[in-house]
Structures are given as C-alpha cells and as structure tokens.
Amino acid sequence: MRIKFDNKDVDLTLGRVSLLDTDPTEVYEIRAKTLQVLETLIKNRDRIVTKQELLDTVWSGLIVQDQVLVQSIKEIRDLLGASTIKTFPKIGYRWVVEIDIAETPTQGVLARNSVWMTIGAVVCLLFSCFIYISLYAGTSSQLPKVAFLPIENAMPDKLHDWVSIKGMDQLSQALREQSELQVSAVDDVLLAVERMNKGSLSPEVSGPQYFFKLHQILEAQLIVQTRLTGYPQDLQLHYTLHSHLGPQQGVVLAQSVDEALNELTNILAQRYGLATQSTSEHYYSAFSNQAFAKGVNAYLQRDYAAAITLFRSALVEQPDMLAARRYLAGSLANTYEFDRAIELLRGSLQIADNSQSQKEHLRANLMIGYLLINWPQGDDRQKELSVAQKYIAQAKRLAQSSQDKLFIAYSYEELGKIKRLQGYFSEATRWLLAALDYHQSFHGRYGQTAALIELARIAIAQGELEEAKRYFSDAMRIADDSKAHPNQIWVLLAQADMYRDLNEQVIADEFAKQALEIAYRADSPQLIARVEAWFAQVPIHTVN
C-alpha cells in the first residue's frame, strides 16, 4: 500500500518515503519496527491507538520498555512531519493527517512469496542458533570474550553527549586493565552495530536475534548493553548482560560517570574474570539484584504498580536492602500512599548504619521531610513543618559529615522551602543562596533552577514581582543553556502558578502551553503528564 499527502509519497510495502518536490527525488528508508507502528496508526486512523496496543502489535512476545515506541513515533515525525501524529498523554497516539491511498504494484508478488520468506527466516534463525551454540561450546572452558555496546545516553542535558562512544571505550580499556578477559575492539563493535542497522536489526526490533547475530559477528560470549540516566552528581547506569544464560539486569548508582563506569568494570571483572584490582564496593550488593534492577526500570517508566511488586520481591530475599526500601517508599508515595511510605522510610532509619547505608539514611531523612513539606497530611501545618525540619536537618548533618555537596545543596533547598512556608523569608533566602553556592560548583549547572524558583516564590510572597521575574529569567537561562527540558518546564510552570495566583489566567495558560510544547518536543509522556496535571490543578510533585 502507498499513501500520499503534502509532498510525500510513502510506500508502506517497501518502507520508503519519497519527497516529490525535490529534484532529484529524495528517498528515505523507514526502520522495520517504525514502519509497523506507522502501518498500525494509518490502518486505525479513525481512532486513538493505545500505547499497549502498539506494543502488543509491533513487539509481540517481547518484553520492551515504552521508550522503543517513543523512539519510533519520533522517527515518524522526523520523516513525515511533527503534525502527522497527535499524542494523547497516558493513552496513546493517533494519525491525524488526511491521506490518499493507492496499492503498490509489488504487493501481490510479496504476498505470494511470504510463505517462502517465512520458511527461510526460520531456517536462518535455526542456523544462527547452531552457530552460536557451536561458538560458545568451543570456548566454554575459557574466560568469555566481552563486547560493550555504545552507551545509551538518557541524561536530560547536553553535558553528557560524549558518553555514548567515549564511555564505551573507557569501559573496554578499563576491563582489559582490571582482568584477564578478552574485550572486543571498539571499532569492531561499531562496525558490527552499523552492519546490523543496515540490515534493519536493532535490540528493540529483533530482541534475542539481535544478540545472536552480535555473538556471531564479534565471536563474543558476553554482550554488555548500558543506559545512563539520572542527574549530575546522582547518576544511574543500567546494564544488561547478554550471554547464553539469558539477559541479566543490574543498576549502578554513582555521583559521576567515571565512578559508574569503574563500578560496572569492577562487577564484570569479579563476576567473569580474574580481577587484578578492585576499585569500589559502591552499592554492589544492592544493585546486583535482578528483581531490584527491574523494579528501578519500572519506576523510571512510572509503572509504580509493577515497581512495588518487584521491590517487595527483592526485599523478601534481602529485607535490609535500603535502596530497595527507598524506591518502594517512592513508589508508594507516587501512588499517594504517604503514610505507608513514611513508615517504611522510618523503618529504614532503624537498620544499623555502616559505610554503605549512610547515604541511604541520608536519603531516607530527606525523603520523609520532602513528603511532609509537599503533601500536607495533618491539620496542624506548622507542627508538620517542624517535624519535616528535623528530618531535613538530620539529612544535612549526614551530608556534611560525608562532604556530599549535592545532598548538602538539596538539604539547604528543603530548609529554605520550610522557612518560606513558615513565613521566615530572610532565613529562607539565606538557605537558598547557600544551596546556589554549592550548585554553582557542579559541572551540571541546571541544578540551580530549583533554588532560583524558590527565591522567586519568596519574592512573590513579599509582593516583589519584578524581583521574582528576574529569578525566573535567571533560572530559564540556565535551563536553556543546558538544554534541560525538565528544568525548562519547572520554570515555566512556576511562572504559570504566579500568574494564576494573580488571577491573570490568560498569561498563566500561555506559560503552561509553552511548557506543554517543550514536553511534546521532548516526546516524553512523563513530562506531558506533569504539564497536564497543572491544567487539571492536581499536585505535580513526584518523588525521585
């Protein structure tokens, strides 16, 4: 089938887009799974197609994250125009452009050959399995050869653009130095990935078959897939180890990219080879747990029901896993079960303190205070804020004792917020300016936006609107410079709050609409949902 609209001719059979107003005609290929998404949307263009329906249709039988669908939607919009598909937050997508439909001449021929193509594919897959088993059987008595894929960079800024290839190279070099494991050359891996892409194969599209192919091409028994996310000074490196045992997941929590990469190298060296040195024990026991790692993935996708189940499973085996308790508390809080979340966090504070749990105790104190500040539960608000202040003050003391500058800054911000809510504006300003001093020392400057927004709110409370606008302007400039979409949205929504409180609803809506445009541009369901919450006038806080 072929469709035409505007200046585009799309052949859904061959997976090609032709631009009719160029001379010569420009032709672009559509990735296989993206083509299936496009076909499904066009065939059902009279209705909204839910995200789950698209995932079930296109990635049937595979366990994948929503991000694979988001990526395909982005590719379609890049090829065919941003206005072709409308996003319905938390629901799905719909094709919205009028099209002309024509059958392709080759469609009948392809249909007649489909049976033979299917048989051929099965034979190829069986042959691939045979080769893979042979390769592995021939080397089972040796240390496995390891290949690192390029790191998927999911950081919300431009500061980490270097991570994908340079981080991959750093992992490869470090593992060679720390163990006797053989590691595939970076150039060989990049060449293999390029070859796979030309064959329309990707991890999202082909699943296990993709890694079978890589095992063959690279003759590597262990393929390491990684994804970096989080915020500067508070990073998560998610990893999946693909071997004959099947995929095994884990997460490393770290303050810097180097620390995260070193920790993963140490884990691999100790698990698969004879390590020559040990660099860190940072969160190894907590984050090596498979159920916990899957729970963190579900948490980041805001699938809190699944996350709660997975974290509880992890805690059955290791009841004192403080990181799992914290994430479980965060999942409960995000489903408005605040009392249970606070009870769980208070229980974490009773678990014996040691070098590994100190930071978790810090985080537990900070999270309890955060919940009490942002979600009032009792009738006596001042008493509630005083209780929150005690927990934040304890978090501050723990952060100062370990010289954790990021969490010192976080503690100062929350103390400033408490003082603002109590009406002590001068004291609040001192705490927030101190937090800014710490954030300015970090490479990721956009952490300053939270403190600047709080300073703007103090100015608003004192009727100093021009001063508030100046703080908002500074915050937006920093967020823009860093290309940090979440921070841009927080600044815009804070300004929208200001104008809504001033009963200037039209101006407030304009700021919120700008925030929504950024969320759509980022194609992030999470950010879209946060802005939609502003329009619905429901709380937009989340626990991170």
N, C-alpha and C positions, 0 to 999 in steps of 0.2 A: 504494500500500500504506500502511496505517496500523498503528501499533503503540501498545500501551497498557501502562503499568506505573506503579505507585505512583499519583500524582495527575496523571500526564501522558498526553496524547493527542498522538502525533506523526504528522502527515500527511507522509509521505515524498514524495508526489507534488507537493503544493503547497509543501512546505518550511516547515511551520508547527508550532509547539509550543503546545498549549493546556493551561493549568493548570486542572484540573477542580475544584479545591477553593477557587477564588476566585469572588467574586460582585461584578461580572460576571466571566465567564471571561477571564483574561488570555491574550493570544495573542502569540507572538514569532516573528519570521521567522528562518529559517536561511540563512546565506550560501550561494551556489550550490556552491562547491567544498567547503565544510564539509558540506553535505548529501550530496555524493557520497562523502566519506570516511565519513560516518555510514552510508549505504546499504551500502557495501562491508563495513564491520565487522559490520553486522547480518546481511547475507546469509552471512557467513562466521564467524558467532559460535561455531561449534563448534571453532575453531582460532585460533592466533595468525596475524594478517596482518602480514607483514613490512613494514618501512618502504619498502623498494624497491618492493614490490608495490603499495602505496598510491600512491606517487609515479608509478609507471608507469600505474596505472589512472586516477587522477584528473587528473594533469598530463601526460598522454601527449603526447610530442613537444616538450615544453617543458623547457628547462634551468632548474631551480629549486633553491634550497637547501632543506635539511631543515627550516629554520625555518618554511616555509609549512605543512608538515604539523603541526609542533608547535603552530602557531597554531590550526589547525583543531581539533586534539584539545582544546586549551584552551577553544575556543568551545563544543564539545560538552559538556565537563564543566561549564562555566558554566551552560549551558542545562538540562542533564539530570541533573546531579549528578556529583560527583567520583568516586564509586564505580562509575560505569557502565562505565568503560574502565580496563583494567589495562595498565600499561606494562611491557614486558619489555626491560630495557636492552640496547642494541646489536642487538635483534632486531626488535621491532615492538609491536603493540597487539592487545588482544582485548576484544570486548564481553562483559561478564560478568553482566549483569542479566537475570533472567527476564522475558520479554515475552509479551503476547497480540497476535496478528496478525489484521488484517482488511483486506480490499481496499477501496479508495476508490471511490465511485461515478463519479468523473470519470476514472478511469484508462483506461477503454475509449475515451472521447472523445479524450483526449490522444493515445492510441496511433494513432487514425485520422488525427489531424491532424499527426502527427510528420513525414511526408514534406514536407507543405507548409511546415511551420515550418523544416525544414532548407533547403529551396529559398529561403525568404525570408531566412534568415540569410546564405546565400551571396551573394544579391543585395545585401543591406545591406553586407556586407563589401567587395564589389567597388566599390560606390558610395562607401564610405568611402575606399578606396584612391584612387579617381578624384579625390575632393575634396582629399585630402591632397596628391597629386601636383600638382594644379592650384594649390593654395596655395603649395607650395614653388617650383614653376616660376615663379610670379608674383613671387617675392621673391628668387630665386637671385642676382640681381645686387646685392642689398643685404646689409647685415650681418644675421645671423639674430636673430630675437627669442627671448629666453631666458625659461624659466619654471622656477622652483625648486619642487619638491615639498616638503612638510613633511619634516624630517629624522627618520629612524627612529632612535630612541634605544635602543641596546642596551647602555648602561652598567649595571653591576650595582649601582646605588645610587640613592638618591632625590635626589642632589645635582644631577643633570642633567635633571630633569623639565622645565625651562624650554626645553630645546634645540629641541624639535620645531618650534614656531612662531616663537619669537624668533630662533632660529638661521636659519631660513628667511628671515625678514625682514632679518636682518643681511646675509646673502648677497645678497639683492636690492638693498638700498641700496648696499652696497659696490661691486657690479658696475656700477651706474649711475654711481657717482662715479669709478671707475677706467677706464671705457671709454666708447665711443660706442654700445655695444649697448643695444637697447631691452629692457626687462625687464618681464614681466607683474606686475601689482599682486598683492600677497599675497592680498587679499580675493577677487580674481578667481580665483586658483588654488584657494583653499579652497572657493569656491563650485562650481568645476568638479569638484573631488575629491568634494565632497558629492553632487553630481548623479550622478557615476559610481557612488558607493557605493549610492545609492538604486536604481540600475539593476543592482545586484549585480555590478558590474565592479570589479576591483582588479588591480594589477600581477601578483599571484600567480595570480589566477584566469584572466585573459584574455590575459596576455602582450602580444605586439605590438599586438593590437587595442585594448588599454587606451591605449597611447600614440598610436595613430592617432586615437582619439577626442579625447584631450587636445590633439593638434595642431590638430584642427578647432575645438574649443571656444575655445581660447586664441589660435588663429592664431599659434602659436609654433613655430619650426622646430627648437628645441633644448630638450628637457626634461631637467632635471638631478635625478637621484634620488640621495639620500645616506643613509649609515648611520654613526652614531657608536658606536664600541666601544673597548675597552681599559680603562685605569685612570687615575685622576687623575695628571697630570704625564706620562703615557705613553699618549697617545691615538692612535687610528687613525680617519680619516674616509674611508670607502669611497665612491666615487662612480661612477655610471654615466651616461654622456651618450647620450641617445636622439635620433638625428637620422635623416635619410634614408640615411645611411651605415650604419645599424645601431647597436646598443649598443656603446659603448667604455668599458672599465673602468679605474679608477685608484685609488690609495690615497695619502693624505697622512698622514705621521707628524708629530705635534706634541706639545708639552708642555701646551698649553692649548686650549680650544675656540676662543678668538679667533684664535690662531695658525693653527689648522687651517682655519677659515673664510676667513681672509685669504689663505692659500696657495691654496686652491681658487679664490677670486676672481681671484687673480693668474694662475693657469693658464688660466682661461676668457678673461680679458681679452687675454692674449697669443695664445691659440690662435684665437679667433673674432672679436676686435675690435681696434681701435687703442687699445692701453693708454695711459693718460695718466700712470701711475706704476707702479713696481714695488716691492712691499713685501718680498719674500723670495725666496730661491732654495732654500729648505729642502727637501731631498730630492726636488726636482722630477724630476731625470733618472732617479733610481732608481725612483720610484713611478709614473712615467708609462708604464712598460712594461706592455702588456696581459697578457702571459704571467705576469709577476710579480704583478700585481694579482689575477689568477685564482688563482695559487698561494697568496696570502695568504688568500683566501676559503676555499680547500680546507683550508688549515692550521687556520683557526679552526673549521672543521667537523670537525676531527680526521681528515680523509681524507688521511693522510700519504702514501699511495702516489701519489695524484693530485698532491699538492703537490710531491713530489720530482720528478715528471716535468715539471711546469710551471716550477719553479725552474731545473732544468737547461736547459730550453729558453731561458729568459731569459738564462742565463749563456753560452749559445752565442753570442748576439748581443753581450752585454756582459760579458766574463769578469771584469771588475773591479767589478761591481755588488755592493758589500759587503753591502747589505741582503739581496739575494737569496742570497748565500752564507750569511749568518747564519740566514735562515729555512730554507735547505736543511739546514744543520747541525742546527737544531732538529728538523726532520722526521726526519732520520736518528737523532738521539738518542731521539726518541719511539718509534722502531721498534727501539730497543736496539742500533743500530749506533754505539756510542760512539766506538770508535777512529777510524772514518771521520769522525764529526762533529768530533772534536778536531783531526784532521789538517786538515780543511777550515778550521776557525777559525784554526789556527796559520798556514795559508797566507794568510788574510785579513790577519794582522798584518804580513806581508811586503809588502803593497801600500802604495805610497807614501802618507804621511799628508798630508792637506790639511784645509781648513776643513770640508768635508762628511764626510770619512772619520773624523775624530777621534772622533766619538761611536760610530761603528761599531767602531773599535778598542777603545774603552771596553767596549762590549757584548761583543765577542769575548773579551776578557780575563775579563770577569765570567762569561760562559757556560762557558768552559773550567774556571774554578775551581769553578763550580756543579756541573758534571758530575763532576769529581774528588771533590768533597765528598759528593755524594748517591749516586753509583754506584761503589762501590769496584771497581777493576779489578785491582790488583796484590796481592801477598802482603804487601808492606811498607806497612801502612796509614799509619804515621807519615811515611814518606817521601812518600807520595802526598798527604797533607795539607800537607806543607811545600811541595810543588810548587804545590798549589792556592793556598796563601797568597801565593806570588809573583805569580800571575796576578791575584788579588783586590787585592793591594797596588798593582799597576800600574793596575788599573781605578780604584782610589781616587785615585791621583795624577792620572790623566786627568780624572776628575770634578771634583777640586778645582781643577785648572788652568782649567777652563771654568765653575766655580761651578755645576755641575749638582747641585742639592741632592738630587734624587730618587736619583740614582745614587751620590752620596756615602752616603746612607742605606742603599741596597742593599749597597754595599761593606762598610759597617760591620756590617750584619746577617750577611753571609757570614763576615767575620773573627771575629765573635762566635761563630758556629757552629763554625768551625775550632777556636777556643780551647776551646770546650766539649768537642768530641770529643777534644782533646788532654789534657783534664783540668785546664786552667788556668781555673778558674771565675771568679776575681776579674777577670782580664783580659777574659774573655768578657763579663762583666757590664758592664764599662766601655764596651766597643764597642757593646753593645746599648742601653745608656742613651743613648749619643751618637746612635745611629740614631733612637731615640724622639724626641729633641730636634728632629731635622730633620723627622720625620713630623708632629709637632705643629704645625709652621708651615704645613703644607699645608691647603688647603680640604677635601680628601678625607681625613678623619681615620682611616679604616679601614685605612690602610697601617700603622698602629701594631700591628695584630694579630700580624703575623709576628714582630716583636721581642718582644712580650709572651709569645707562645708559647715562643720560645727561652728567655726568662728563667724561664718556668715549668719548662722541661726542666732548666735548671741547678739550680733548687730541688729538683726530683725527684732529680737525681743526688746531691745533698747530704743527702737524706732529709728535706727541709723541705716536707712535703706541704701543710701549711696555707698556706705562702707560695706554693706552686705554684697552689693553688686560688684564691688572691687574684689572681694574674696572669691565670689563665683567666677569672675573673669580670670583670676589667677589659677583657680582650680581647673577651669576648662582649658586654659593654655597648656598646662602641664599634661592633662589627659590627651589633648590633641597632639602634642609633641611626641608622646609615647605611642600614639595610635592605640590607646587602651579603650576599646569600646565600652566595657562595663563602667569604667570610671566616667566616661563622657555621659553615659546615661544617668548615673547617680547625680552628677552636677545638674543636668537638665531637669530631672525630677525634683531636686531640691528647690530649684528656681520656680518650678511649677507649683510646688507647695506654698512658696512665699506669696505668689500672686493669687492663689486660690484663697489663702487666709486673708488677703487684702480685698476679697470679693471682686477681683478682676479675672473672671473665669475665662474670658476670651484669650487673654495673654497667657494664662496658665495652660490652657489647652494647646496653644502654639508651642510652648516649650515641651509639653508631653508628646506632641506629634513629632517634633524633632527627635526626641528620644526613641519613638517608635520607628522612625525612618532608619536610625542607626541600628536598631535591633534587627530590622528586616535586612539591612545591608550586610550585617554580620551573619544573617541567616541562622540565628540562634534561637531555638524555641524557648530556652530558659530566659533570655533577655526579653523576648517578646512577651512572655507571660508576666514578667516583672512590670513592664510598662502597662500592660492591660490591667494589672492589679491597681495601678494608680487611677485609671479611668473608672474602675469599679469601686474605688475608695475602700479597698481592703488592705491589710498590712502587707508591706512588701519586704519586710526583713526576712533574711534566711540565715541559717546557722552554717558556717563554713568550718 
